[in-house]
Amino acid sequence: MLRMMDHFDYQRARSIDLDRERKKWFIAAKDRREKKEVIKDREEEQLADLATAMELATEAQIDAFEVKLDAYDVATTKALMHNQEALDAVNLQIQSLLLRAHQLEDGRRIFKTEDGTQVFDEHGNEVGADIILPEAISNDRPNWESYQAQIEARESLTEERNSLHEYQDKLDEARDAARSGELTQQELDDLDADLQDTMPPSVAKHLPDELKPEVSTDVSKLKADYGSAVSPETATNLQPTVPIGLKPLPGLSPVN
């Protein structure tokens, strides 16, 4: 009887172990199936994305892109025009300051600093006391800081002009690429995104609101970089012998 009981207990325990093993197998098999389905879905999505990425841009998409390019071109041209007006105004201001500056015997125009401790020539080179003492320069003459501000303004405007020309070249290249008919939809989107990311602030300023880059550009910083550069409106009535922001003074011709 004892042997029969042991055998029965053994069979029951064995049955329980088999059930557990079957459950583990079913769970493992289910996990494998689910993982395979996930991988399959992921692969199908990747293939779909790849197919979309490799699909050539449609004529309608290219036309829409060229409409954007036209708007970018117009805005860039306007930015270049405003830049030229500002450059003309700054150059006129520099000319006026040079006309009023103290002149050395060698022809150099010089400016002393606001605190009256240093003297610099028109090229930014310091002029030593062995050549001229700061106090020998009249306080009515333009100071170094006002002249330097205009030089920095011209440099900023020149840098902006270079960036505008570079952007104009990029627009031409983008137009040629779009018209080639070889761009995929993804490449066209990437090209558009790059044109927005590299767009100079002065160009974005002249775009319609619906075409302005999503990331707002700080145009005020660009203005600040110009220092005391005069506006094109002020430059319209400016005369070379009357410095912007300064009262007309007699004797504006070159002096020694």
C-alpha positions, 0 to 999 in steps of 0.5 A, a space after each residue: 500500500 505504501 508503495 502505491 501511495 508513493 507511486 501516486 504521489 510521484 505521478 501527481 508531482 510529476 503531473 504538476 511539474 509537467 503542467 508548470 513546464 507547459 505553462 512556461 513553454 506557452 508563455 515563452 512561445 507567446 513572448 517570442 510570437 509577440 516579439 516577432 510581431 513587434 519586430 515585423 511591424 517595426 521593419 514594415 514601418 522602416 520600409 515604409 519610411 524608406 520608401 517615402 524617403 526614396 520617393 521623388 518629390 512631386 511636381 506640386 511639391 516642387 512648385 510649392 517649394 519654388 513659391 517659397 524660394 521666390 519669397 525668400 529671394 524678394 526678402 533677401 533683395 529687400 534686405 540687401 537694399 536696406 543694408 546698402 542704404 545703411 552702409 551709405 549712411 555710415 560711410 557718410 558719417 565716417 567721412 564727416 568725422 574724418 573731415 572734422 578730425 585733427 590732422 597731422 602733418 603726415 596727413 593722418 586724421 587722429 582722435 583722442 579718447 573721451 577721457 583725454 588720455 590716448 590718441 589714435 589715428 584713423 586706422 586704429 593705431 595709437 599715436 604716442 606723446 612723442 608725436 602729439 599730446 592729447 591736450 593739443 587736440 581740441 575738445 571740439 574735435 570728434 573723439 575716438 569712441 564716436 569714430 570707432 563706433 561708426 567703424 564697427 557699425 560698418 564692419 557689422 553691415 559689411 559682414 551682414 552683406 556678405 552673409 546675404 550674398 552667401 544666402 542668395 547663392 544658396 537660394 540659387 543652388 536650391 532652385 537648381 536642385 529642385 528643378 533637376 527633378 532628382 530630389 526626393 521628398 525627404 531631400 526637398 524637406 531637408 533643403 527647405 529646413 536648411 534654408 530656414 535654419 540659415 536664414 539671416 535675421 534681416 531676411 526673415 524680417 521682410 518675409 510674410 508671417 506665414 513664411 517666417 522661420 519657426 524659431 524667432 530671430 532677434 532682429 533687435 540684436 542685429 540693430 544693436 550690433 550696428 552701434 550708432 549707425 544711422 538710419 537710411 531715413 536720416 541719411 537721406 538729408 545728411 550732408 557730408 560736412 554735417 556729422 549725424 547727431 552733431 550740430 553744424 560747426 564752422 571750419 569743417 574743411 580739412 585742417 592741420 
